[in-house]
């Protein structure tokens, strides 16, 4: 697999994630420039345009690529209004995917079908079940992030009567480990200070967990 192939494969995962987030009102398309006659290598909600994998590149995309090749400073994306082959209004955004050496290797396209039922748009912002709801911390400072997670984990462990007092610290470190917090540089000293134990003790528990995994 070439470096270009790896880049294109990563966009397939991005398209699936965006499709799950945005919902059925949006068509997401990934074009490879290896074979322009069959450039679509990934498409979600293709029922809007009637396209499937293996469909050709569009005329607009071709002209966009030519502009980028021929005009220095031409931006690598465009947002525009158009209509589908069925005459439906569409707001689109097309971005060029660049590979090794700055070569254009693909296109990533998002098409919003404006006449989609409002119910299909709102549905993407609802949760199928309460179990899908999670708490996520949006923070500018990594130290604050460590402290918030540490406070939450510590409170949960201390309130759990099934965990013996002698195992509380070990359980806190284990839960922090499985949340990936120790990938942040200030996590070990902060945990050490908060739990009143040495950094070496924290590292010892981390090494044990590394070996177990």
Buried (B, 14 or more C-beta within 10 A) or exposed (E): EEEBEEBBEEBEEEBEEBBEEBBBBBBBBBBBBEEEEBBBBBBBBBEBBEBEEEBBBBEBBEEBBEEBEEEEEBEBEBEEEEEBEEEBEBBBEBBBBBBEEEEBBBBBBBBBBEEBEEEBBEEBEEEEEEEEEEEEEEEEEEBEBBBEBBEBBBEEBEEEEEBEEEEBBBBBBBBBBEBEBBEBEBBBEBBBEBBEBEEEBBBEBBEBBEEEE
